[in-house]
Amino acid sequence: MQNVIDKIHRSLKTILWRRHARIEAENDNISESCLEDALRGGFRIVEFYPDDPRGESALVLTLVDRNPVHVVLAPMKDLSYLITVYVPEPDKWDETFTKRRRK
């Protein structure tokens, strides 16, 4: 998993936002620049999708103003493509926001 973490770190030099990610961030009052800074400052991989049809991607957790934010991103060689951004719902995740609650 460390190679995936390293790949994501390298890809965060340039971040491209999918329109959907921008809309979701705006709906949750998440500043694009604050989110980018938070990702570059640190994240935790929640789920890894090596076989995603759109290309390898991951769900990561970062903190923006001390609040948990989930980001689905696709790390590429020279950039990271943000697919979606959202504030995780506490009733769907454990207290660390890294494990889904069972239904």
C-alpha positions as CSV (number, residue, x, y, z in Angstrom):
1,M,0.0,0.0,0.0
2,Q,3.0,2.3,0.6
3,N,3.6,2.5,-3.2
4,V,0.0,3.7,-3.7
5,I,0.5,6.4,-1.0
6,D,3.7,7.5,-2.6
7,K,2.0,7.6,-6.0
8,I,-0.8,9.8,-4.6
9,H,1.7,12.1,-2.9
10,R,3.6,12.6,-6.2
11,S,0.4,13.2,-8.1
12,L,-0.8,16.0,-5.9
13,K,1.6,18.5,-7.4
14,T,-1.1,19.2,-10.0
15,I,-4.7,18.6,-9.1
16,L,-7.5,18.6,-11.7
17,W,-11.0,18.8,-10.5
18,R,-13.9,17.0,-12.2
19,R,-16.9,19.3,-12.4
20,H,-18.9,17.0,-10.1
21,A,-16.1,17.3,-7.4
22,R,-16.3,21.1,-7.6
23,I,-20.1,21.1,-7.2
24,E,-19.9,18.7,-4.3
25,A,-17.2,20.7,-2.6
26,E,-19.2,23.9,-3.0
27,N,-22.4,22.2,-1.7
28,D,-20.4,21.2,1.5
29,N,-18.8,24.6,1.8
30,I,-15.3,23.2,1.2
31,S,-12.8,25.6,-0.3
32,E,-10.9,24.2,-3.2
33,S,-7.6,25.7,-2.0
34,C,-8.1,24.5,1.6
35,L,-8.9,20.9,0.3
36,E,-5.8,20.9,-1.9
37,D,-3.6,22.1,1.0
38,A,-5.2,19.5,3.3
39,L,-4.5,16.7,0.8
40,R,-0.9,17.8,0.3
41,G,-0.5,18.0,4.1
42,G,-1.7,14.4,4.7
43,F,-4.4,11.9,4.0
44,R,-5.3,8.3,4.8
45,I,-6.4,5.7,2.3
46,V,-9.8,4.4,3.2
47,E,-10.4,2.2,0.1
48,F,-8.3,1.4,-2.9
49,Y,-9.8,0.6,-6.3
50,P,-7.1,-0.9,-8.5
51,D,-9.6,-2.2,-11.1
52,D,-11.7,0.9,-11.5
53,P,-12.8,1.0,-15.1
54,R,-11.8,4.7,-15.3
55,G,-8.4,3.9,-14.0
56,E,-6.8,3.1,-10.6
57,S,-8.4,5.3,-7.9
58,A,-8.7,5.6,-4.1
59,L,-11.1,7.0,-1.5
60,V,-9.0,9.0,0.9
61,L,-9.7,10.8,4.2
62,T,-8.3,14.2,4.9
63,L,-9.1,17.0,7.4
64,V,-10.2,20.4,6.3
65,D,-10.4,22.9,9.2
66,R,-10.3,19.8,11.5
67,N,-13.4,18.3,9.7
68,P,-13.3,15.0,7.9
69,V,-13.6,15.1,4.1
70,H,-13.6,12.1,1.8
71,V,-12.1,12.5,-1.7
72,V,-12.1,10.0,-4.5
73,L,-9.1,10.6,-6.7
74,A,-7.3,9.0,-9.5
75,P,-3.5,9.4,-9.2
76,M,-1.7,9.7,-12.5
77,K,2.0,10.2,-13.2
78,D,2.0,14.0,-13.3
79,L,-1.4,14.9,-11.7
80,S,-4.2,13.8,-9.5
81,Y,-7.8,13.8,-10.9
82,L,-10.4,14.6,-8.2
83,I,-13.5,12.6,-9.0
84,T,-15.7,13.5,-6.1
85,V,-15.5,15.2,-2.7
86,Y,-17.9,14.9,0.3
87,V,-18.3,15.2,4.0
88,P,-18.9,11.7,5.3
89,E,-22.1,11.1,7.1
90,P,-21.4,9.9,10.7
91,D,-24.2,7.3,10.6
92,K,-22.6,5.6,7.6
93,W,-19.0,5.5,8.9
94,D,-17.3,4.5,12.1
95,E,-15.9,7.3,14.4
96,T,-12.6,7.4,12.4
97,F,-14.5,7.8,9.1
98,T,-12.4,5.0,7.6
99,K,-14.7,2.0,7.9
100,R,-18.3,1.8,6.6
101,R,-20.9,0.9,9.1
102,R,-22.9,-2.3,8.4
103,K,-26.5,-1.8,7.5
